[in-house]
Amino acid sequence: MKTLIISLVSEQTIPNVRIINEFKNNTDNFECFFVSTKKCRHQFENICKTCDIVPNKEKDVIEVEPENAKDIKFKLEQHKNTGFFETFDNIILNLTGGTKIMSLSAHAFFTEYYPDKTEEVYNTQNHKINFLLNTEKDEKNYSRELTLKEYLTCYGLEYKESNLSNIPYDTAKKLFHLFTDFDNLDQYKDIISYFRNNRGKNKIKIENDIKPFFEKIEYKPDEYLSKEEIKYFSGDWFEEYIYYSIKDELNLDDEQIKTGVTVKVTLNNSDYAIRLKETLLKLTGKEDPDVNKNYVNNEIDVMFVYKNKLYIVECKTNIFIDGTKKDILNETIYKSDSIKTRFGLFPNRSIITLTSFKHEINNRKDSKSAAMSFNAKIARAVVSDITLIDGCMLKNKYSVSKLLGISK
């Protein structure tokens, strides 16, 4: 049995990717056919790359005028006259993408010429496959979830991940309980500074006054701390704590969640690149000489896909660095905002910090002005639709995923 999977291409690529992958995994002999538009060439390329398809552009895709029913019908009939559609036993027509005119035109064409072998499907809002005009089939769950790589590739993005440390998750749990004991936190300030001041070094000898700290968390280092251990104890442990907490709570596999992610924009294939090129040409008459180079965004601490949604979490052990003027909270909000503007992504964004806002304000001499400053930053985060989670919230609620607003 030979099956043809037909996709109507639009700006939303994920529904096409999900249905192609679902049917190709359950079909031994299949091909894909795309009804696309000039505007959506990059989306077409991203779908093919995500699904590992190498299309023959002469027979596997047609470009139509998206709001012109006569043009769509004419080009489908042209393709029919080549005998292409007759070579298939089954036709899966995915009506999720495209414009309304594209969907209606495709429906009219295939139900007129191939009613006995066409099955129409679409991706529902609750992320199931619905079989149109077939009352004998119920909605079907997808056999697997999207991976993070698939999700980003749909948008023309690539990423590079950092490796997790080899230090057990249990150590991160002990550090979390230690550093959320806010009433006794001051006794660890020198230790925190010790690790931060040595971050980036290949190794350091463990001082005698640091040894009780390791005994408290039941960690047994060698005489020297390695570069990985210095990096871990100076803050990376918190990323790993959040990473493992979310992974375990939502039962995610390794391909759905990553930590230390650097997202790379391949400009030729991204919506951001297209808008950038068009704007530069309109305003300056030429492109930036670097416009076709890859742009690398800042590292994202934790990134994962759950129920077809992308989540980005920035993890900060402390949003204040004593003795500096760095405004880490504002910087992190700005960084999170740039994900949306630069990549064209609309993820659920969160900032998680060990800092207790209440504790920080109450222990400042200028508590009134500190509260006003906090309120302004919180307001900015709310306007940007960024969820803020502080140390008290983490300490008082067991589930990180619930704090992120995720229901299983």
Secondary structure as GFF3:
##gff-version 3
##sequence-region A 1 408
A	DSSP	beta_strand	3	8	.	.	.	ID=ss1
A	DSSP	alpha_helix	14	25	.	.	.	ID=ss2
A	DSSP	beta_strand	30	36	.	.	.	ID=ss3
A	DSSP	alpha_helix	41	50	.	.	.	ID=ss4
A	DSSP	beta_strand	61	63	.	.	.	ID=ss5
A	DSSP	alpha_helix	69	80	.	.	.	ID=ss6
A	DSSP	three_ten_helix	85	87	.	.	.	ID=ss7
A	DSSP	beta_strand	90	94	.	.	.	ID=ss8
A	DSSP	alpha_helix	100	113	.	.	.	ID=ss9
A	DSSP	beta_strand	118	123	.	.	.	ID=ss10
A	DSSP	beta_strand	128	131	.	.	.	ID=ss11
A	DSSP	beta_strand	140	141	.	.	.	ID=ss12
A	DSSP	alpha_helix	148	154	.	.	.	ID=ss13
A	DSSP	beta_strand	157	161	.	.	.	ID=ss14
A	DSSP	alpha_helix	169	179	.	.	.	ID=ss15
A	DSSP	three_ten_helix	182	188	.	.	.	ID=ss16
A	DSSP	alpha_helix	189	197	.	.	.	ID=ss17
A	DSSP	beta_strand	203	205	.	.	.	ID=ss18
A	DSSP	three_ten_helix	208	210	.	.	.	ID=ss19
A	DSSP	alpha_helix	211	216	.	.	.	ID=ss20
A	DSSP	beta_strand	224	226	.	.	.	ID=ss21
A	DSSP	alpha_helix	227	231	.	.	.	ID=ss22
A	DSSP	pi_helix	232	236	.	.	.	ID=ss23
A	DSSP	alpha_helix	237	250	.	.	.	ID=ss24
A	DSSP	beta_strand	257	265	.	.	.	ID=ss25
A	DSSP	three_ten_helix	267	269	.	.	.	ID=ss26
A	DSSP	alpha_helix	271	284	.	.	.	ID=ss27
A	DSSP	beta_strand	295	306	.	.	.	ID=ss28
A	DSSP	beta_strand	309	316	.	.	.	ID=ss29
A	DSSP	alpha_helix	328	343	.	.	.	ID=ss30
A	DSSP	beta_strand	348	353	.	.	.	ID=ss31
A	DSSP	alpha_helix	357	362	.	.	.	ID=ss32
A	DSSP	alpha_helix	367	383	.	.	.	ID=ss33
A	DSSP	beta_strand	386	389	.	.	.	ID=ss34
A	DSSP	alpha_helix	391	396	.	.	.	ID=ss35
A	DSSP	alpha_helix	400	403	.	.	.	ID=ss36
###
